[in-house]
Amino acid sequence: MIHLISCYPGIGSQFFFVGFGHRKDAIDDLNTEMLHWLEILSLKRAVYDKPFVLPPAMQEKATELEQSLSVTDLADDVGKARFDFDALDPSETNEAAFKQAIMQHVEDSGMTEFLYTAMRSSPEMENRAKKVLLYQRNVATPNRQHISSVFQHGIGSLVKEGLLIVKDVERDMYEVVRDELNLGPVLMRIIREATDNRILKPGGVQLDYILDMLSITEPFHKIPRQVAMKTLRWLESNSDIYQIGLREYKCL
């Protein structure tokens, strides 16, 4: 390939051909030099000045990744730094903080599942619920119904966010959602069954199919899309599954 090299910047400078064998011949043709600079300016306007835009196929996946990373993951927060509800200012003592206190209480107890009655009967958690009622709802003398409503709302919200699942409805038992404990294995089972039964076209199992099957799989039917996507990435990082195409997965 032949390149133009300038000895001096600007129009009117000397240019040389640099080719095979490093042969250099001076060019004094100002028209050639002018054409060269016009090509540079045209390339700058047509390519380098334009913003970078992802192709549509990549943009959809990038958007999903951005959304999933923006979701507040209370379980990860607990694992990184211990949450101290009792050290909060009154202005920070609210139901969102109480949810974090529930997850921290589960972590501190070394549990993966718990009964609602056990959580509700904890003196420590009851005192925290009273603080929420005092500072957020201005209820100075709460009754049992007031206190229970804080527990019910907090646990219900954690289920909706995909941090807890209802393991036993009759016993009012809940289980913490963890990649390695429950959600990861159930996603792998969905992928394996779809592959083994050959109910899909050759290739991997589509993401939409995986999420549709998860939405009808008890007790994981309330798991949000972002939480499931996070666990799929965890399975990929552990080399349990891999992508063979855009949003198509297979188990190893």
C-alpha positions as CSV (number, residue, x, y, z in Angstrom):
1,M,0.0,0.0,0.0
2,I,1.2,3.5,-0.8
3,H,1.0,6.3,1.8
4,L,1.5,10.1,1.6
5,I,3.9,11.6,4.1
6,S,4.2,15.4,4.6
7,C,7.5,16.9,5.5
8,Y,5.9,20.2,6.5
9,P,2.3,20.8,7.7
10,G,-0.1,22.7,5.5
11,I,-0.8,23.2,1.9
12,G,2.2,23.7,-0.3
13,S,4.4,21.2,1.6
14,Q,6.5,18.5,0.0
15,F,5.0,15.0,-0.1
16,F,6.7,11.7,-0.9
17,F,5.5,8.3,-2.0
18,V,6.5,5.7,0.5
19,G,6.2,2.2,-1.0
20,F,8.0,-1.1,-1.2
21,G,11.7,-0.9,-0.8
22,H,11.3,2.5,1.0
23,R,11.6,4.4,-2.3
24,K,10.8,8.1,-1.9
25,D,10.1,10.5,-4.8
26,A,9.2,14.1,-4.3
27,I,5.9,15.4,-5.5
28,D,5.5,19.0,-6.4
29,D,1.9,18.8,-7.8
30,L,-0.2,21.2,-5.7
31,N,-3.4,19.7,-7.2
32,T,-2.5,16.3,-5.8
33,E,-1.8,17.8,-2.4
34,M,-5.0,19.8,-2.4
35,L,-7.0,16.7,-3.3
36,H,-5.3,14.8,-0.4
37,W,-6.4,17.5,2.1
38,L,-9.9,17.6,0.7
39,E,-10.2,13.8,1.2
40,I,-9.1,14.3,4.8
41,L,-11.7,17.0,5.5
42,S,-14.4,14.9,3.8
43,L,-13.5,11.8,5.9
44,K,-13.6,13.9,9.1
45,R,-17.1,15.2,8.4
46,A,-18.4,11.9,7.1
47,V,-17.0,9.6,9.8
48,Y,-15.1,11.0,12.7
49,D,-17.4,13.9,13.5
50,K,-20.5,11.7,13.7
51,P,-21.5,10.1,17.0
52,F,-21.0,6.4,17.4
53,V,-24.3,4.5,17.1
54,L,-24.7,0.8,18.1
55,P,-26.4,-1.4,15.5
56,P,-30.1,-2.2,16.4
57,A,-29.2,-5.8,17.3
58,M,-26.6,-4.7,19.8
59,Q,-28.6,-1.7,21.1
60,E,-31.4,-3.9,22.5
61,K,-28.9,-6.1,24.4
62,A,-27.0,-3.0,25.7
63,T,-30.3,-1.5,26.9
64,E,-31.2,-4.6,28.8
65,L,-27.8,-4.7,30.4
66,E,-28.0,-1.1,31.4
67,Q,-31.5,-1.6,32.9
68,S,-30.5,-4.7,34.8
69,L,-27.3,-3.0,36.3
70,S,-29.4,0.0,37.4
71,V,-31.7,-2.1,39.6
72,T,-30.9,-1.8,43.3
73,D,-29.8,-5.3,44.4
74,L,-30.3,-5.4,48.2
75,A,-28.9,-8.8,48.5
76,D,-25.6,-7.7,47.0
77,D,-25.6,-4.6,49.2
78,V,-25.8,-6.8,52.3
79,G,-23.0,-9.0,51.0
80,K,-20.6,-6.1,50.4
81,A,-21.2,-4.0,53.6
82,R,-23.3,-4.7,56.6
83,F,-26.4,-2.6,56.8
84,D,-26.9,-1.0,60.2
85,F,-30.5,0.1,60.5
86,D,-30.1,1.3,64.1
87,A,-27.4,3.8,63.1
88,L,-29.7,5.6,60.6
89,D,-30.9,9.2,61.1
90,P,-34.6,9.6,61.7
91,S,-35.0,11.0,58.1
92,E,-33.5,7.8,56.7
93,T,-35.6,5.5,58.9
94,N,-38.3,4.4,56.4
95,E,-39.8,1.3,54.8
96,A,-37.1,1.1,52.2
97,A,-34.5,0.9,55.1
98,F,-36.7,-1.7,56.9
99,K,-36.5,-4.0,53.8
100,Q,-32.8,-3.8,54.0
101,A,-33.0,-4.6,57.7
102,I,-35.0,-7.7,56.8
103,M,-32.4,-8.9,54.4
104,Q,-29.6,-8.1,56.9
105,H,-31.4,-10.0,59.6
106,V,-31.7,-13.0,57.3
107,E,-28.0,-12.8,56.5
108,D,-27.0,-12.4,60.2
109,S,-29.0,-15.4,61.1
110,G,-27.4,-17.6,58.5
111,M,-30.8,-18.5,57.1
112,T,-31.9,-19.0,53.5
113,E,-35.6,-19.4,54.5
114,F,-37.8,-18.1,57.3
115,L,-41.4,-18.1,58.5
116,Y,-43.2,-14.9,58.6
117,T,-44.1,-15.6,62.3
118,A,-40.5,-16.0,63.2
119,M,-39.6,-12.6,61.5
120,R,-42.6,-10.9,63.1
121,S,-41.8,-12.2,66.6
122,S,-38.2,-10.9,66.6
123,P,-38.0,-8.2,69.3
124,E,-35.2,-6.5,67.3
125,M,-37.2,-6.3,64.1
126,E,-40.3,-5.2,65.9
127,N,-38.5,-2.3,67.5
128,R,-37.3,-1.3,64.0
129,A,-40.8,-1.5,62.7
130,K,-41.9,0.9,65.5
131,K,-39.2,3.3,64.4
132,V,-40.5,3.3,60.9
133,L,-44.0,4.0,62.1
134,L,-42.7,6.8,64.3
135,Y,-40.5,8.6,61.8
136,Q,-42.2,7.9,58.6
137,R,-45.9,7.7,59.5
138,N,-45.9,9.8,62.7
139,V,-47.5,6.9,64.7
140,A,-46.1,7.3,68.2
141,T,-48.1,4.6,69.9
142,P,-48.6,1.8,67.3
143,N,-50.8,-1.2,67.8
144,R,-50.1,-4.7,66.6
145,Q,-51.9,-4.1,63.4
146,H,-49.7,-1.1,62.6
147,I,-46.6,-3.1,63.3
148,S,-47.7,-6.1,61.3
149,S,-48.4,-3.8,58.3
150,V,-44.8,-2.7,58.2
151,F,-43.6,-6.4,58.1
152,Q,-46.2,-7.4,55.5
153,H,-45.4,-4.5,53.2
154,G,-41.7,-5.0,53.5
155,I,-41.7,-8.7,52.8
156,G,-44.3,-8.2,50.0
157,S,-42.1,-5.6,48.3
158,L,-39.0,-7.9,48.6
159,V,-41.0,-10.7,46.8
160,K,-42.0,-8.2,44.0
161,E,-38.4,-7.1,43.6
162,G,-37.2,-10.8,43.3
163,L,-35.2,-10.9,46.5
164,L,-37.5,-13.3,48.2
165,I,-39.8,-16.1,46.9
166,V,-42.9,-17.6,48.7
167,K,-41.7,-21.1,49.3
168,D,-44.8,-22.3,51.2
169,V,-48.0,-20.3,51.0
170,E,-49.8,-22.2,53.8
171,R,-47.0,-21.9,56.2
172,D,-46.2,-18.3,55.1
173,M,-42.6,-19.3,54.5
174,Y,-40.1,-17.3,52.4
175,E,-36.7,-18.1,50.8
176,V,-33.9,-15.8,49.9
177,V,-33.3,-15.6,46.1
178,R,-29.7,-16.4,45.3
179,D,-28.0,-17.3,42.1
180,E,-26.3,-20.5,43.4
181,L,-29.1,-21.5,45.7
182,N,-32.3,-21.5,43.6
183,L,-32.7,-19.1,40.7
184,G,-29.5,-20.3,38.9
185,P,-30.5,-24.0,39.0
186,V,-34.1,-23.4,37.9
187,L,-32.9,-21.3,34.9
188,M,-30.5,-24.0,33.9
189,R,-33.3,-26.6,34.2
190,I,-35.5,-24.6,31.8
191,I,-32.6,-24.4,29.3
192,R,-31.8,-28.1,29.5
193,E,-35.4,-29.2,29.2
194,A,-36.0,-27.0,26.2
195,T,-32.8,-28.4,24.6
196,D,-33.5,-32.1,25.4
197,N,-37.1,-32.0,24.3
198,R,-36.1,-30.3,21.0
199,I,-39.2,-28.1,21.2
200,L,-37.3,-25.2,19.7
201,K,-35.5,-24.6,16.5
202,P,-31.8,-25.8,16.3
203,G,-29.5,-23.6,18.2
204,G,-29.8,-22.1,21.6
205,V,-32.8,-21.4,23.9
206,Q,-34.1,-17.9,23.3
207,L,-34.1,-15.5,26.2
208,D,-37.8,-14.7,25.8
209,Y,-38.6,-18.4,26.1
210,I,-36.6,-18.7,29.2
211,L,-38.3,-15.8,30.8
212,D,-41.8,-16.9,29.7
213,M,-41.1,-20.4,31.3
214,L,-39.8,-18.8,34.5
215,S,-43.0,-16.7,34.7
216,I,-45.1,-19.9,35.0
217,T,-42.7,-21.8,37.2
218,E,-43.7,-21.7,40.9
219,P,-42.5,-20.2,43.1
220,F,-40.3,-18.1,40.7
221,H,-43.2,-16.6,38.7
222,K,-42.8,-13.2,40.2
223,I,-39.1,-12.8,39.6
224,P,-38.5,-9.6,37.6
225,R,-36.8,-9.7,34.2
226,Q,-33.8,-7.8,35.5
227,V,-33.2,-10.2,38.3
228,A,-33.3,-13.2,35.9
229,M,-31.0,-11.4,33.5
230,K,-28.5,-10.8,36.3
231,T,-28.5,-14.5,37.2
232,L,-28.1,-15.5,33.6
233,R,-24.9,-13.4,33.5
234,W,-23.8,-15.0,36.7
235,L,-24.2,-18.5,35.1
236,E,-22.2,-17.3,32.1
237,S,-19.4,-16.0,34.3
238,N,-19.3,-19.4,36.0
239,S,-19.3,-21.2,32.6
240,D,-22.5,-23.1,33.4
241,I,-24.2,-21.7,30.3
242,Y,-23.0,-19.8,27.2
243,Q,-24.5,-17.8,24.4
244,I,-24.3,-19.2,20.9
245,G,-26.1,-16.2,19.3
246,L,-27.9,-13.0,20.2
247,R,-29.9,-13.9,23.4
248,E,-29.6,-17.6,22.8
249,Y,-28.3,-19.8,25.6
250,K,-27.1,-23.4,26.0
251,C,-25.9,-25.3,29.0
252,L,-22.4,-26.7,29.1
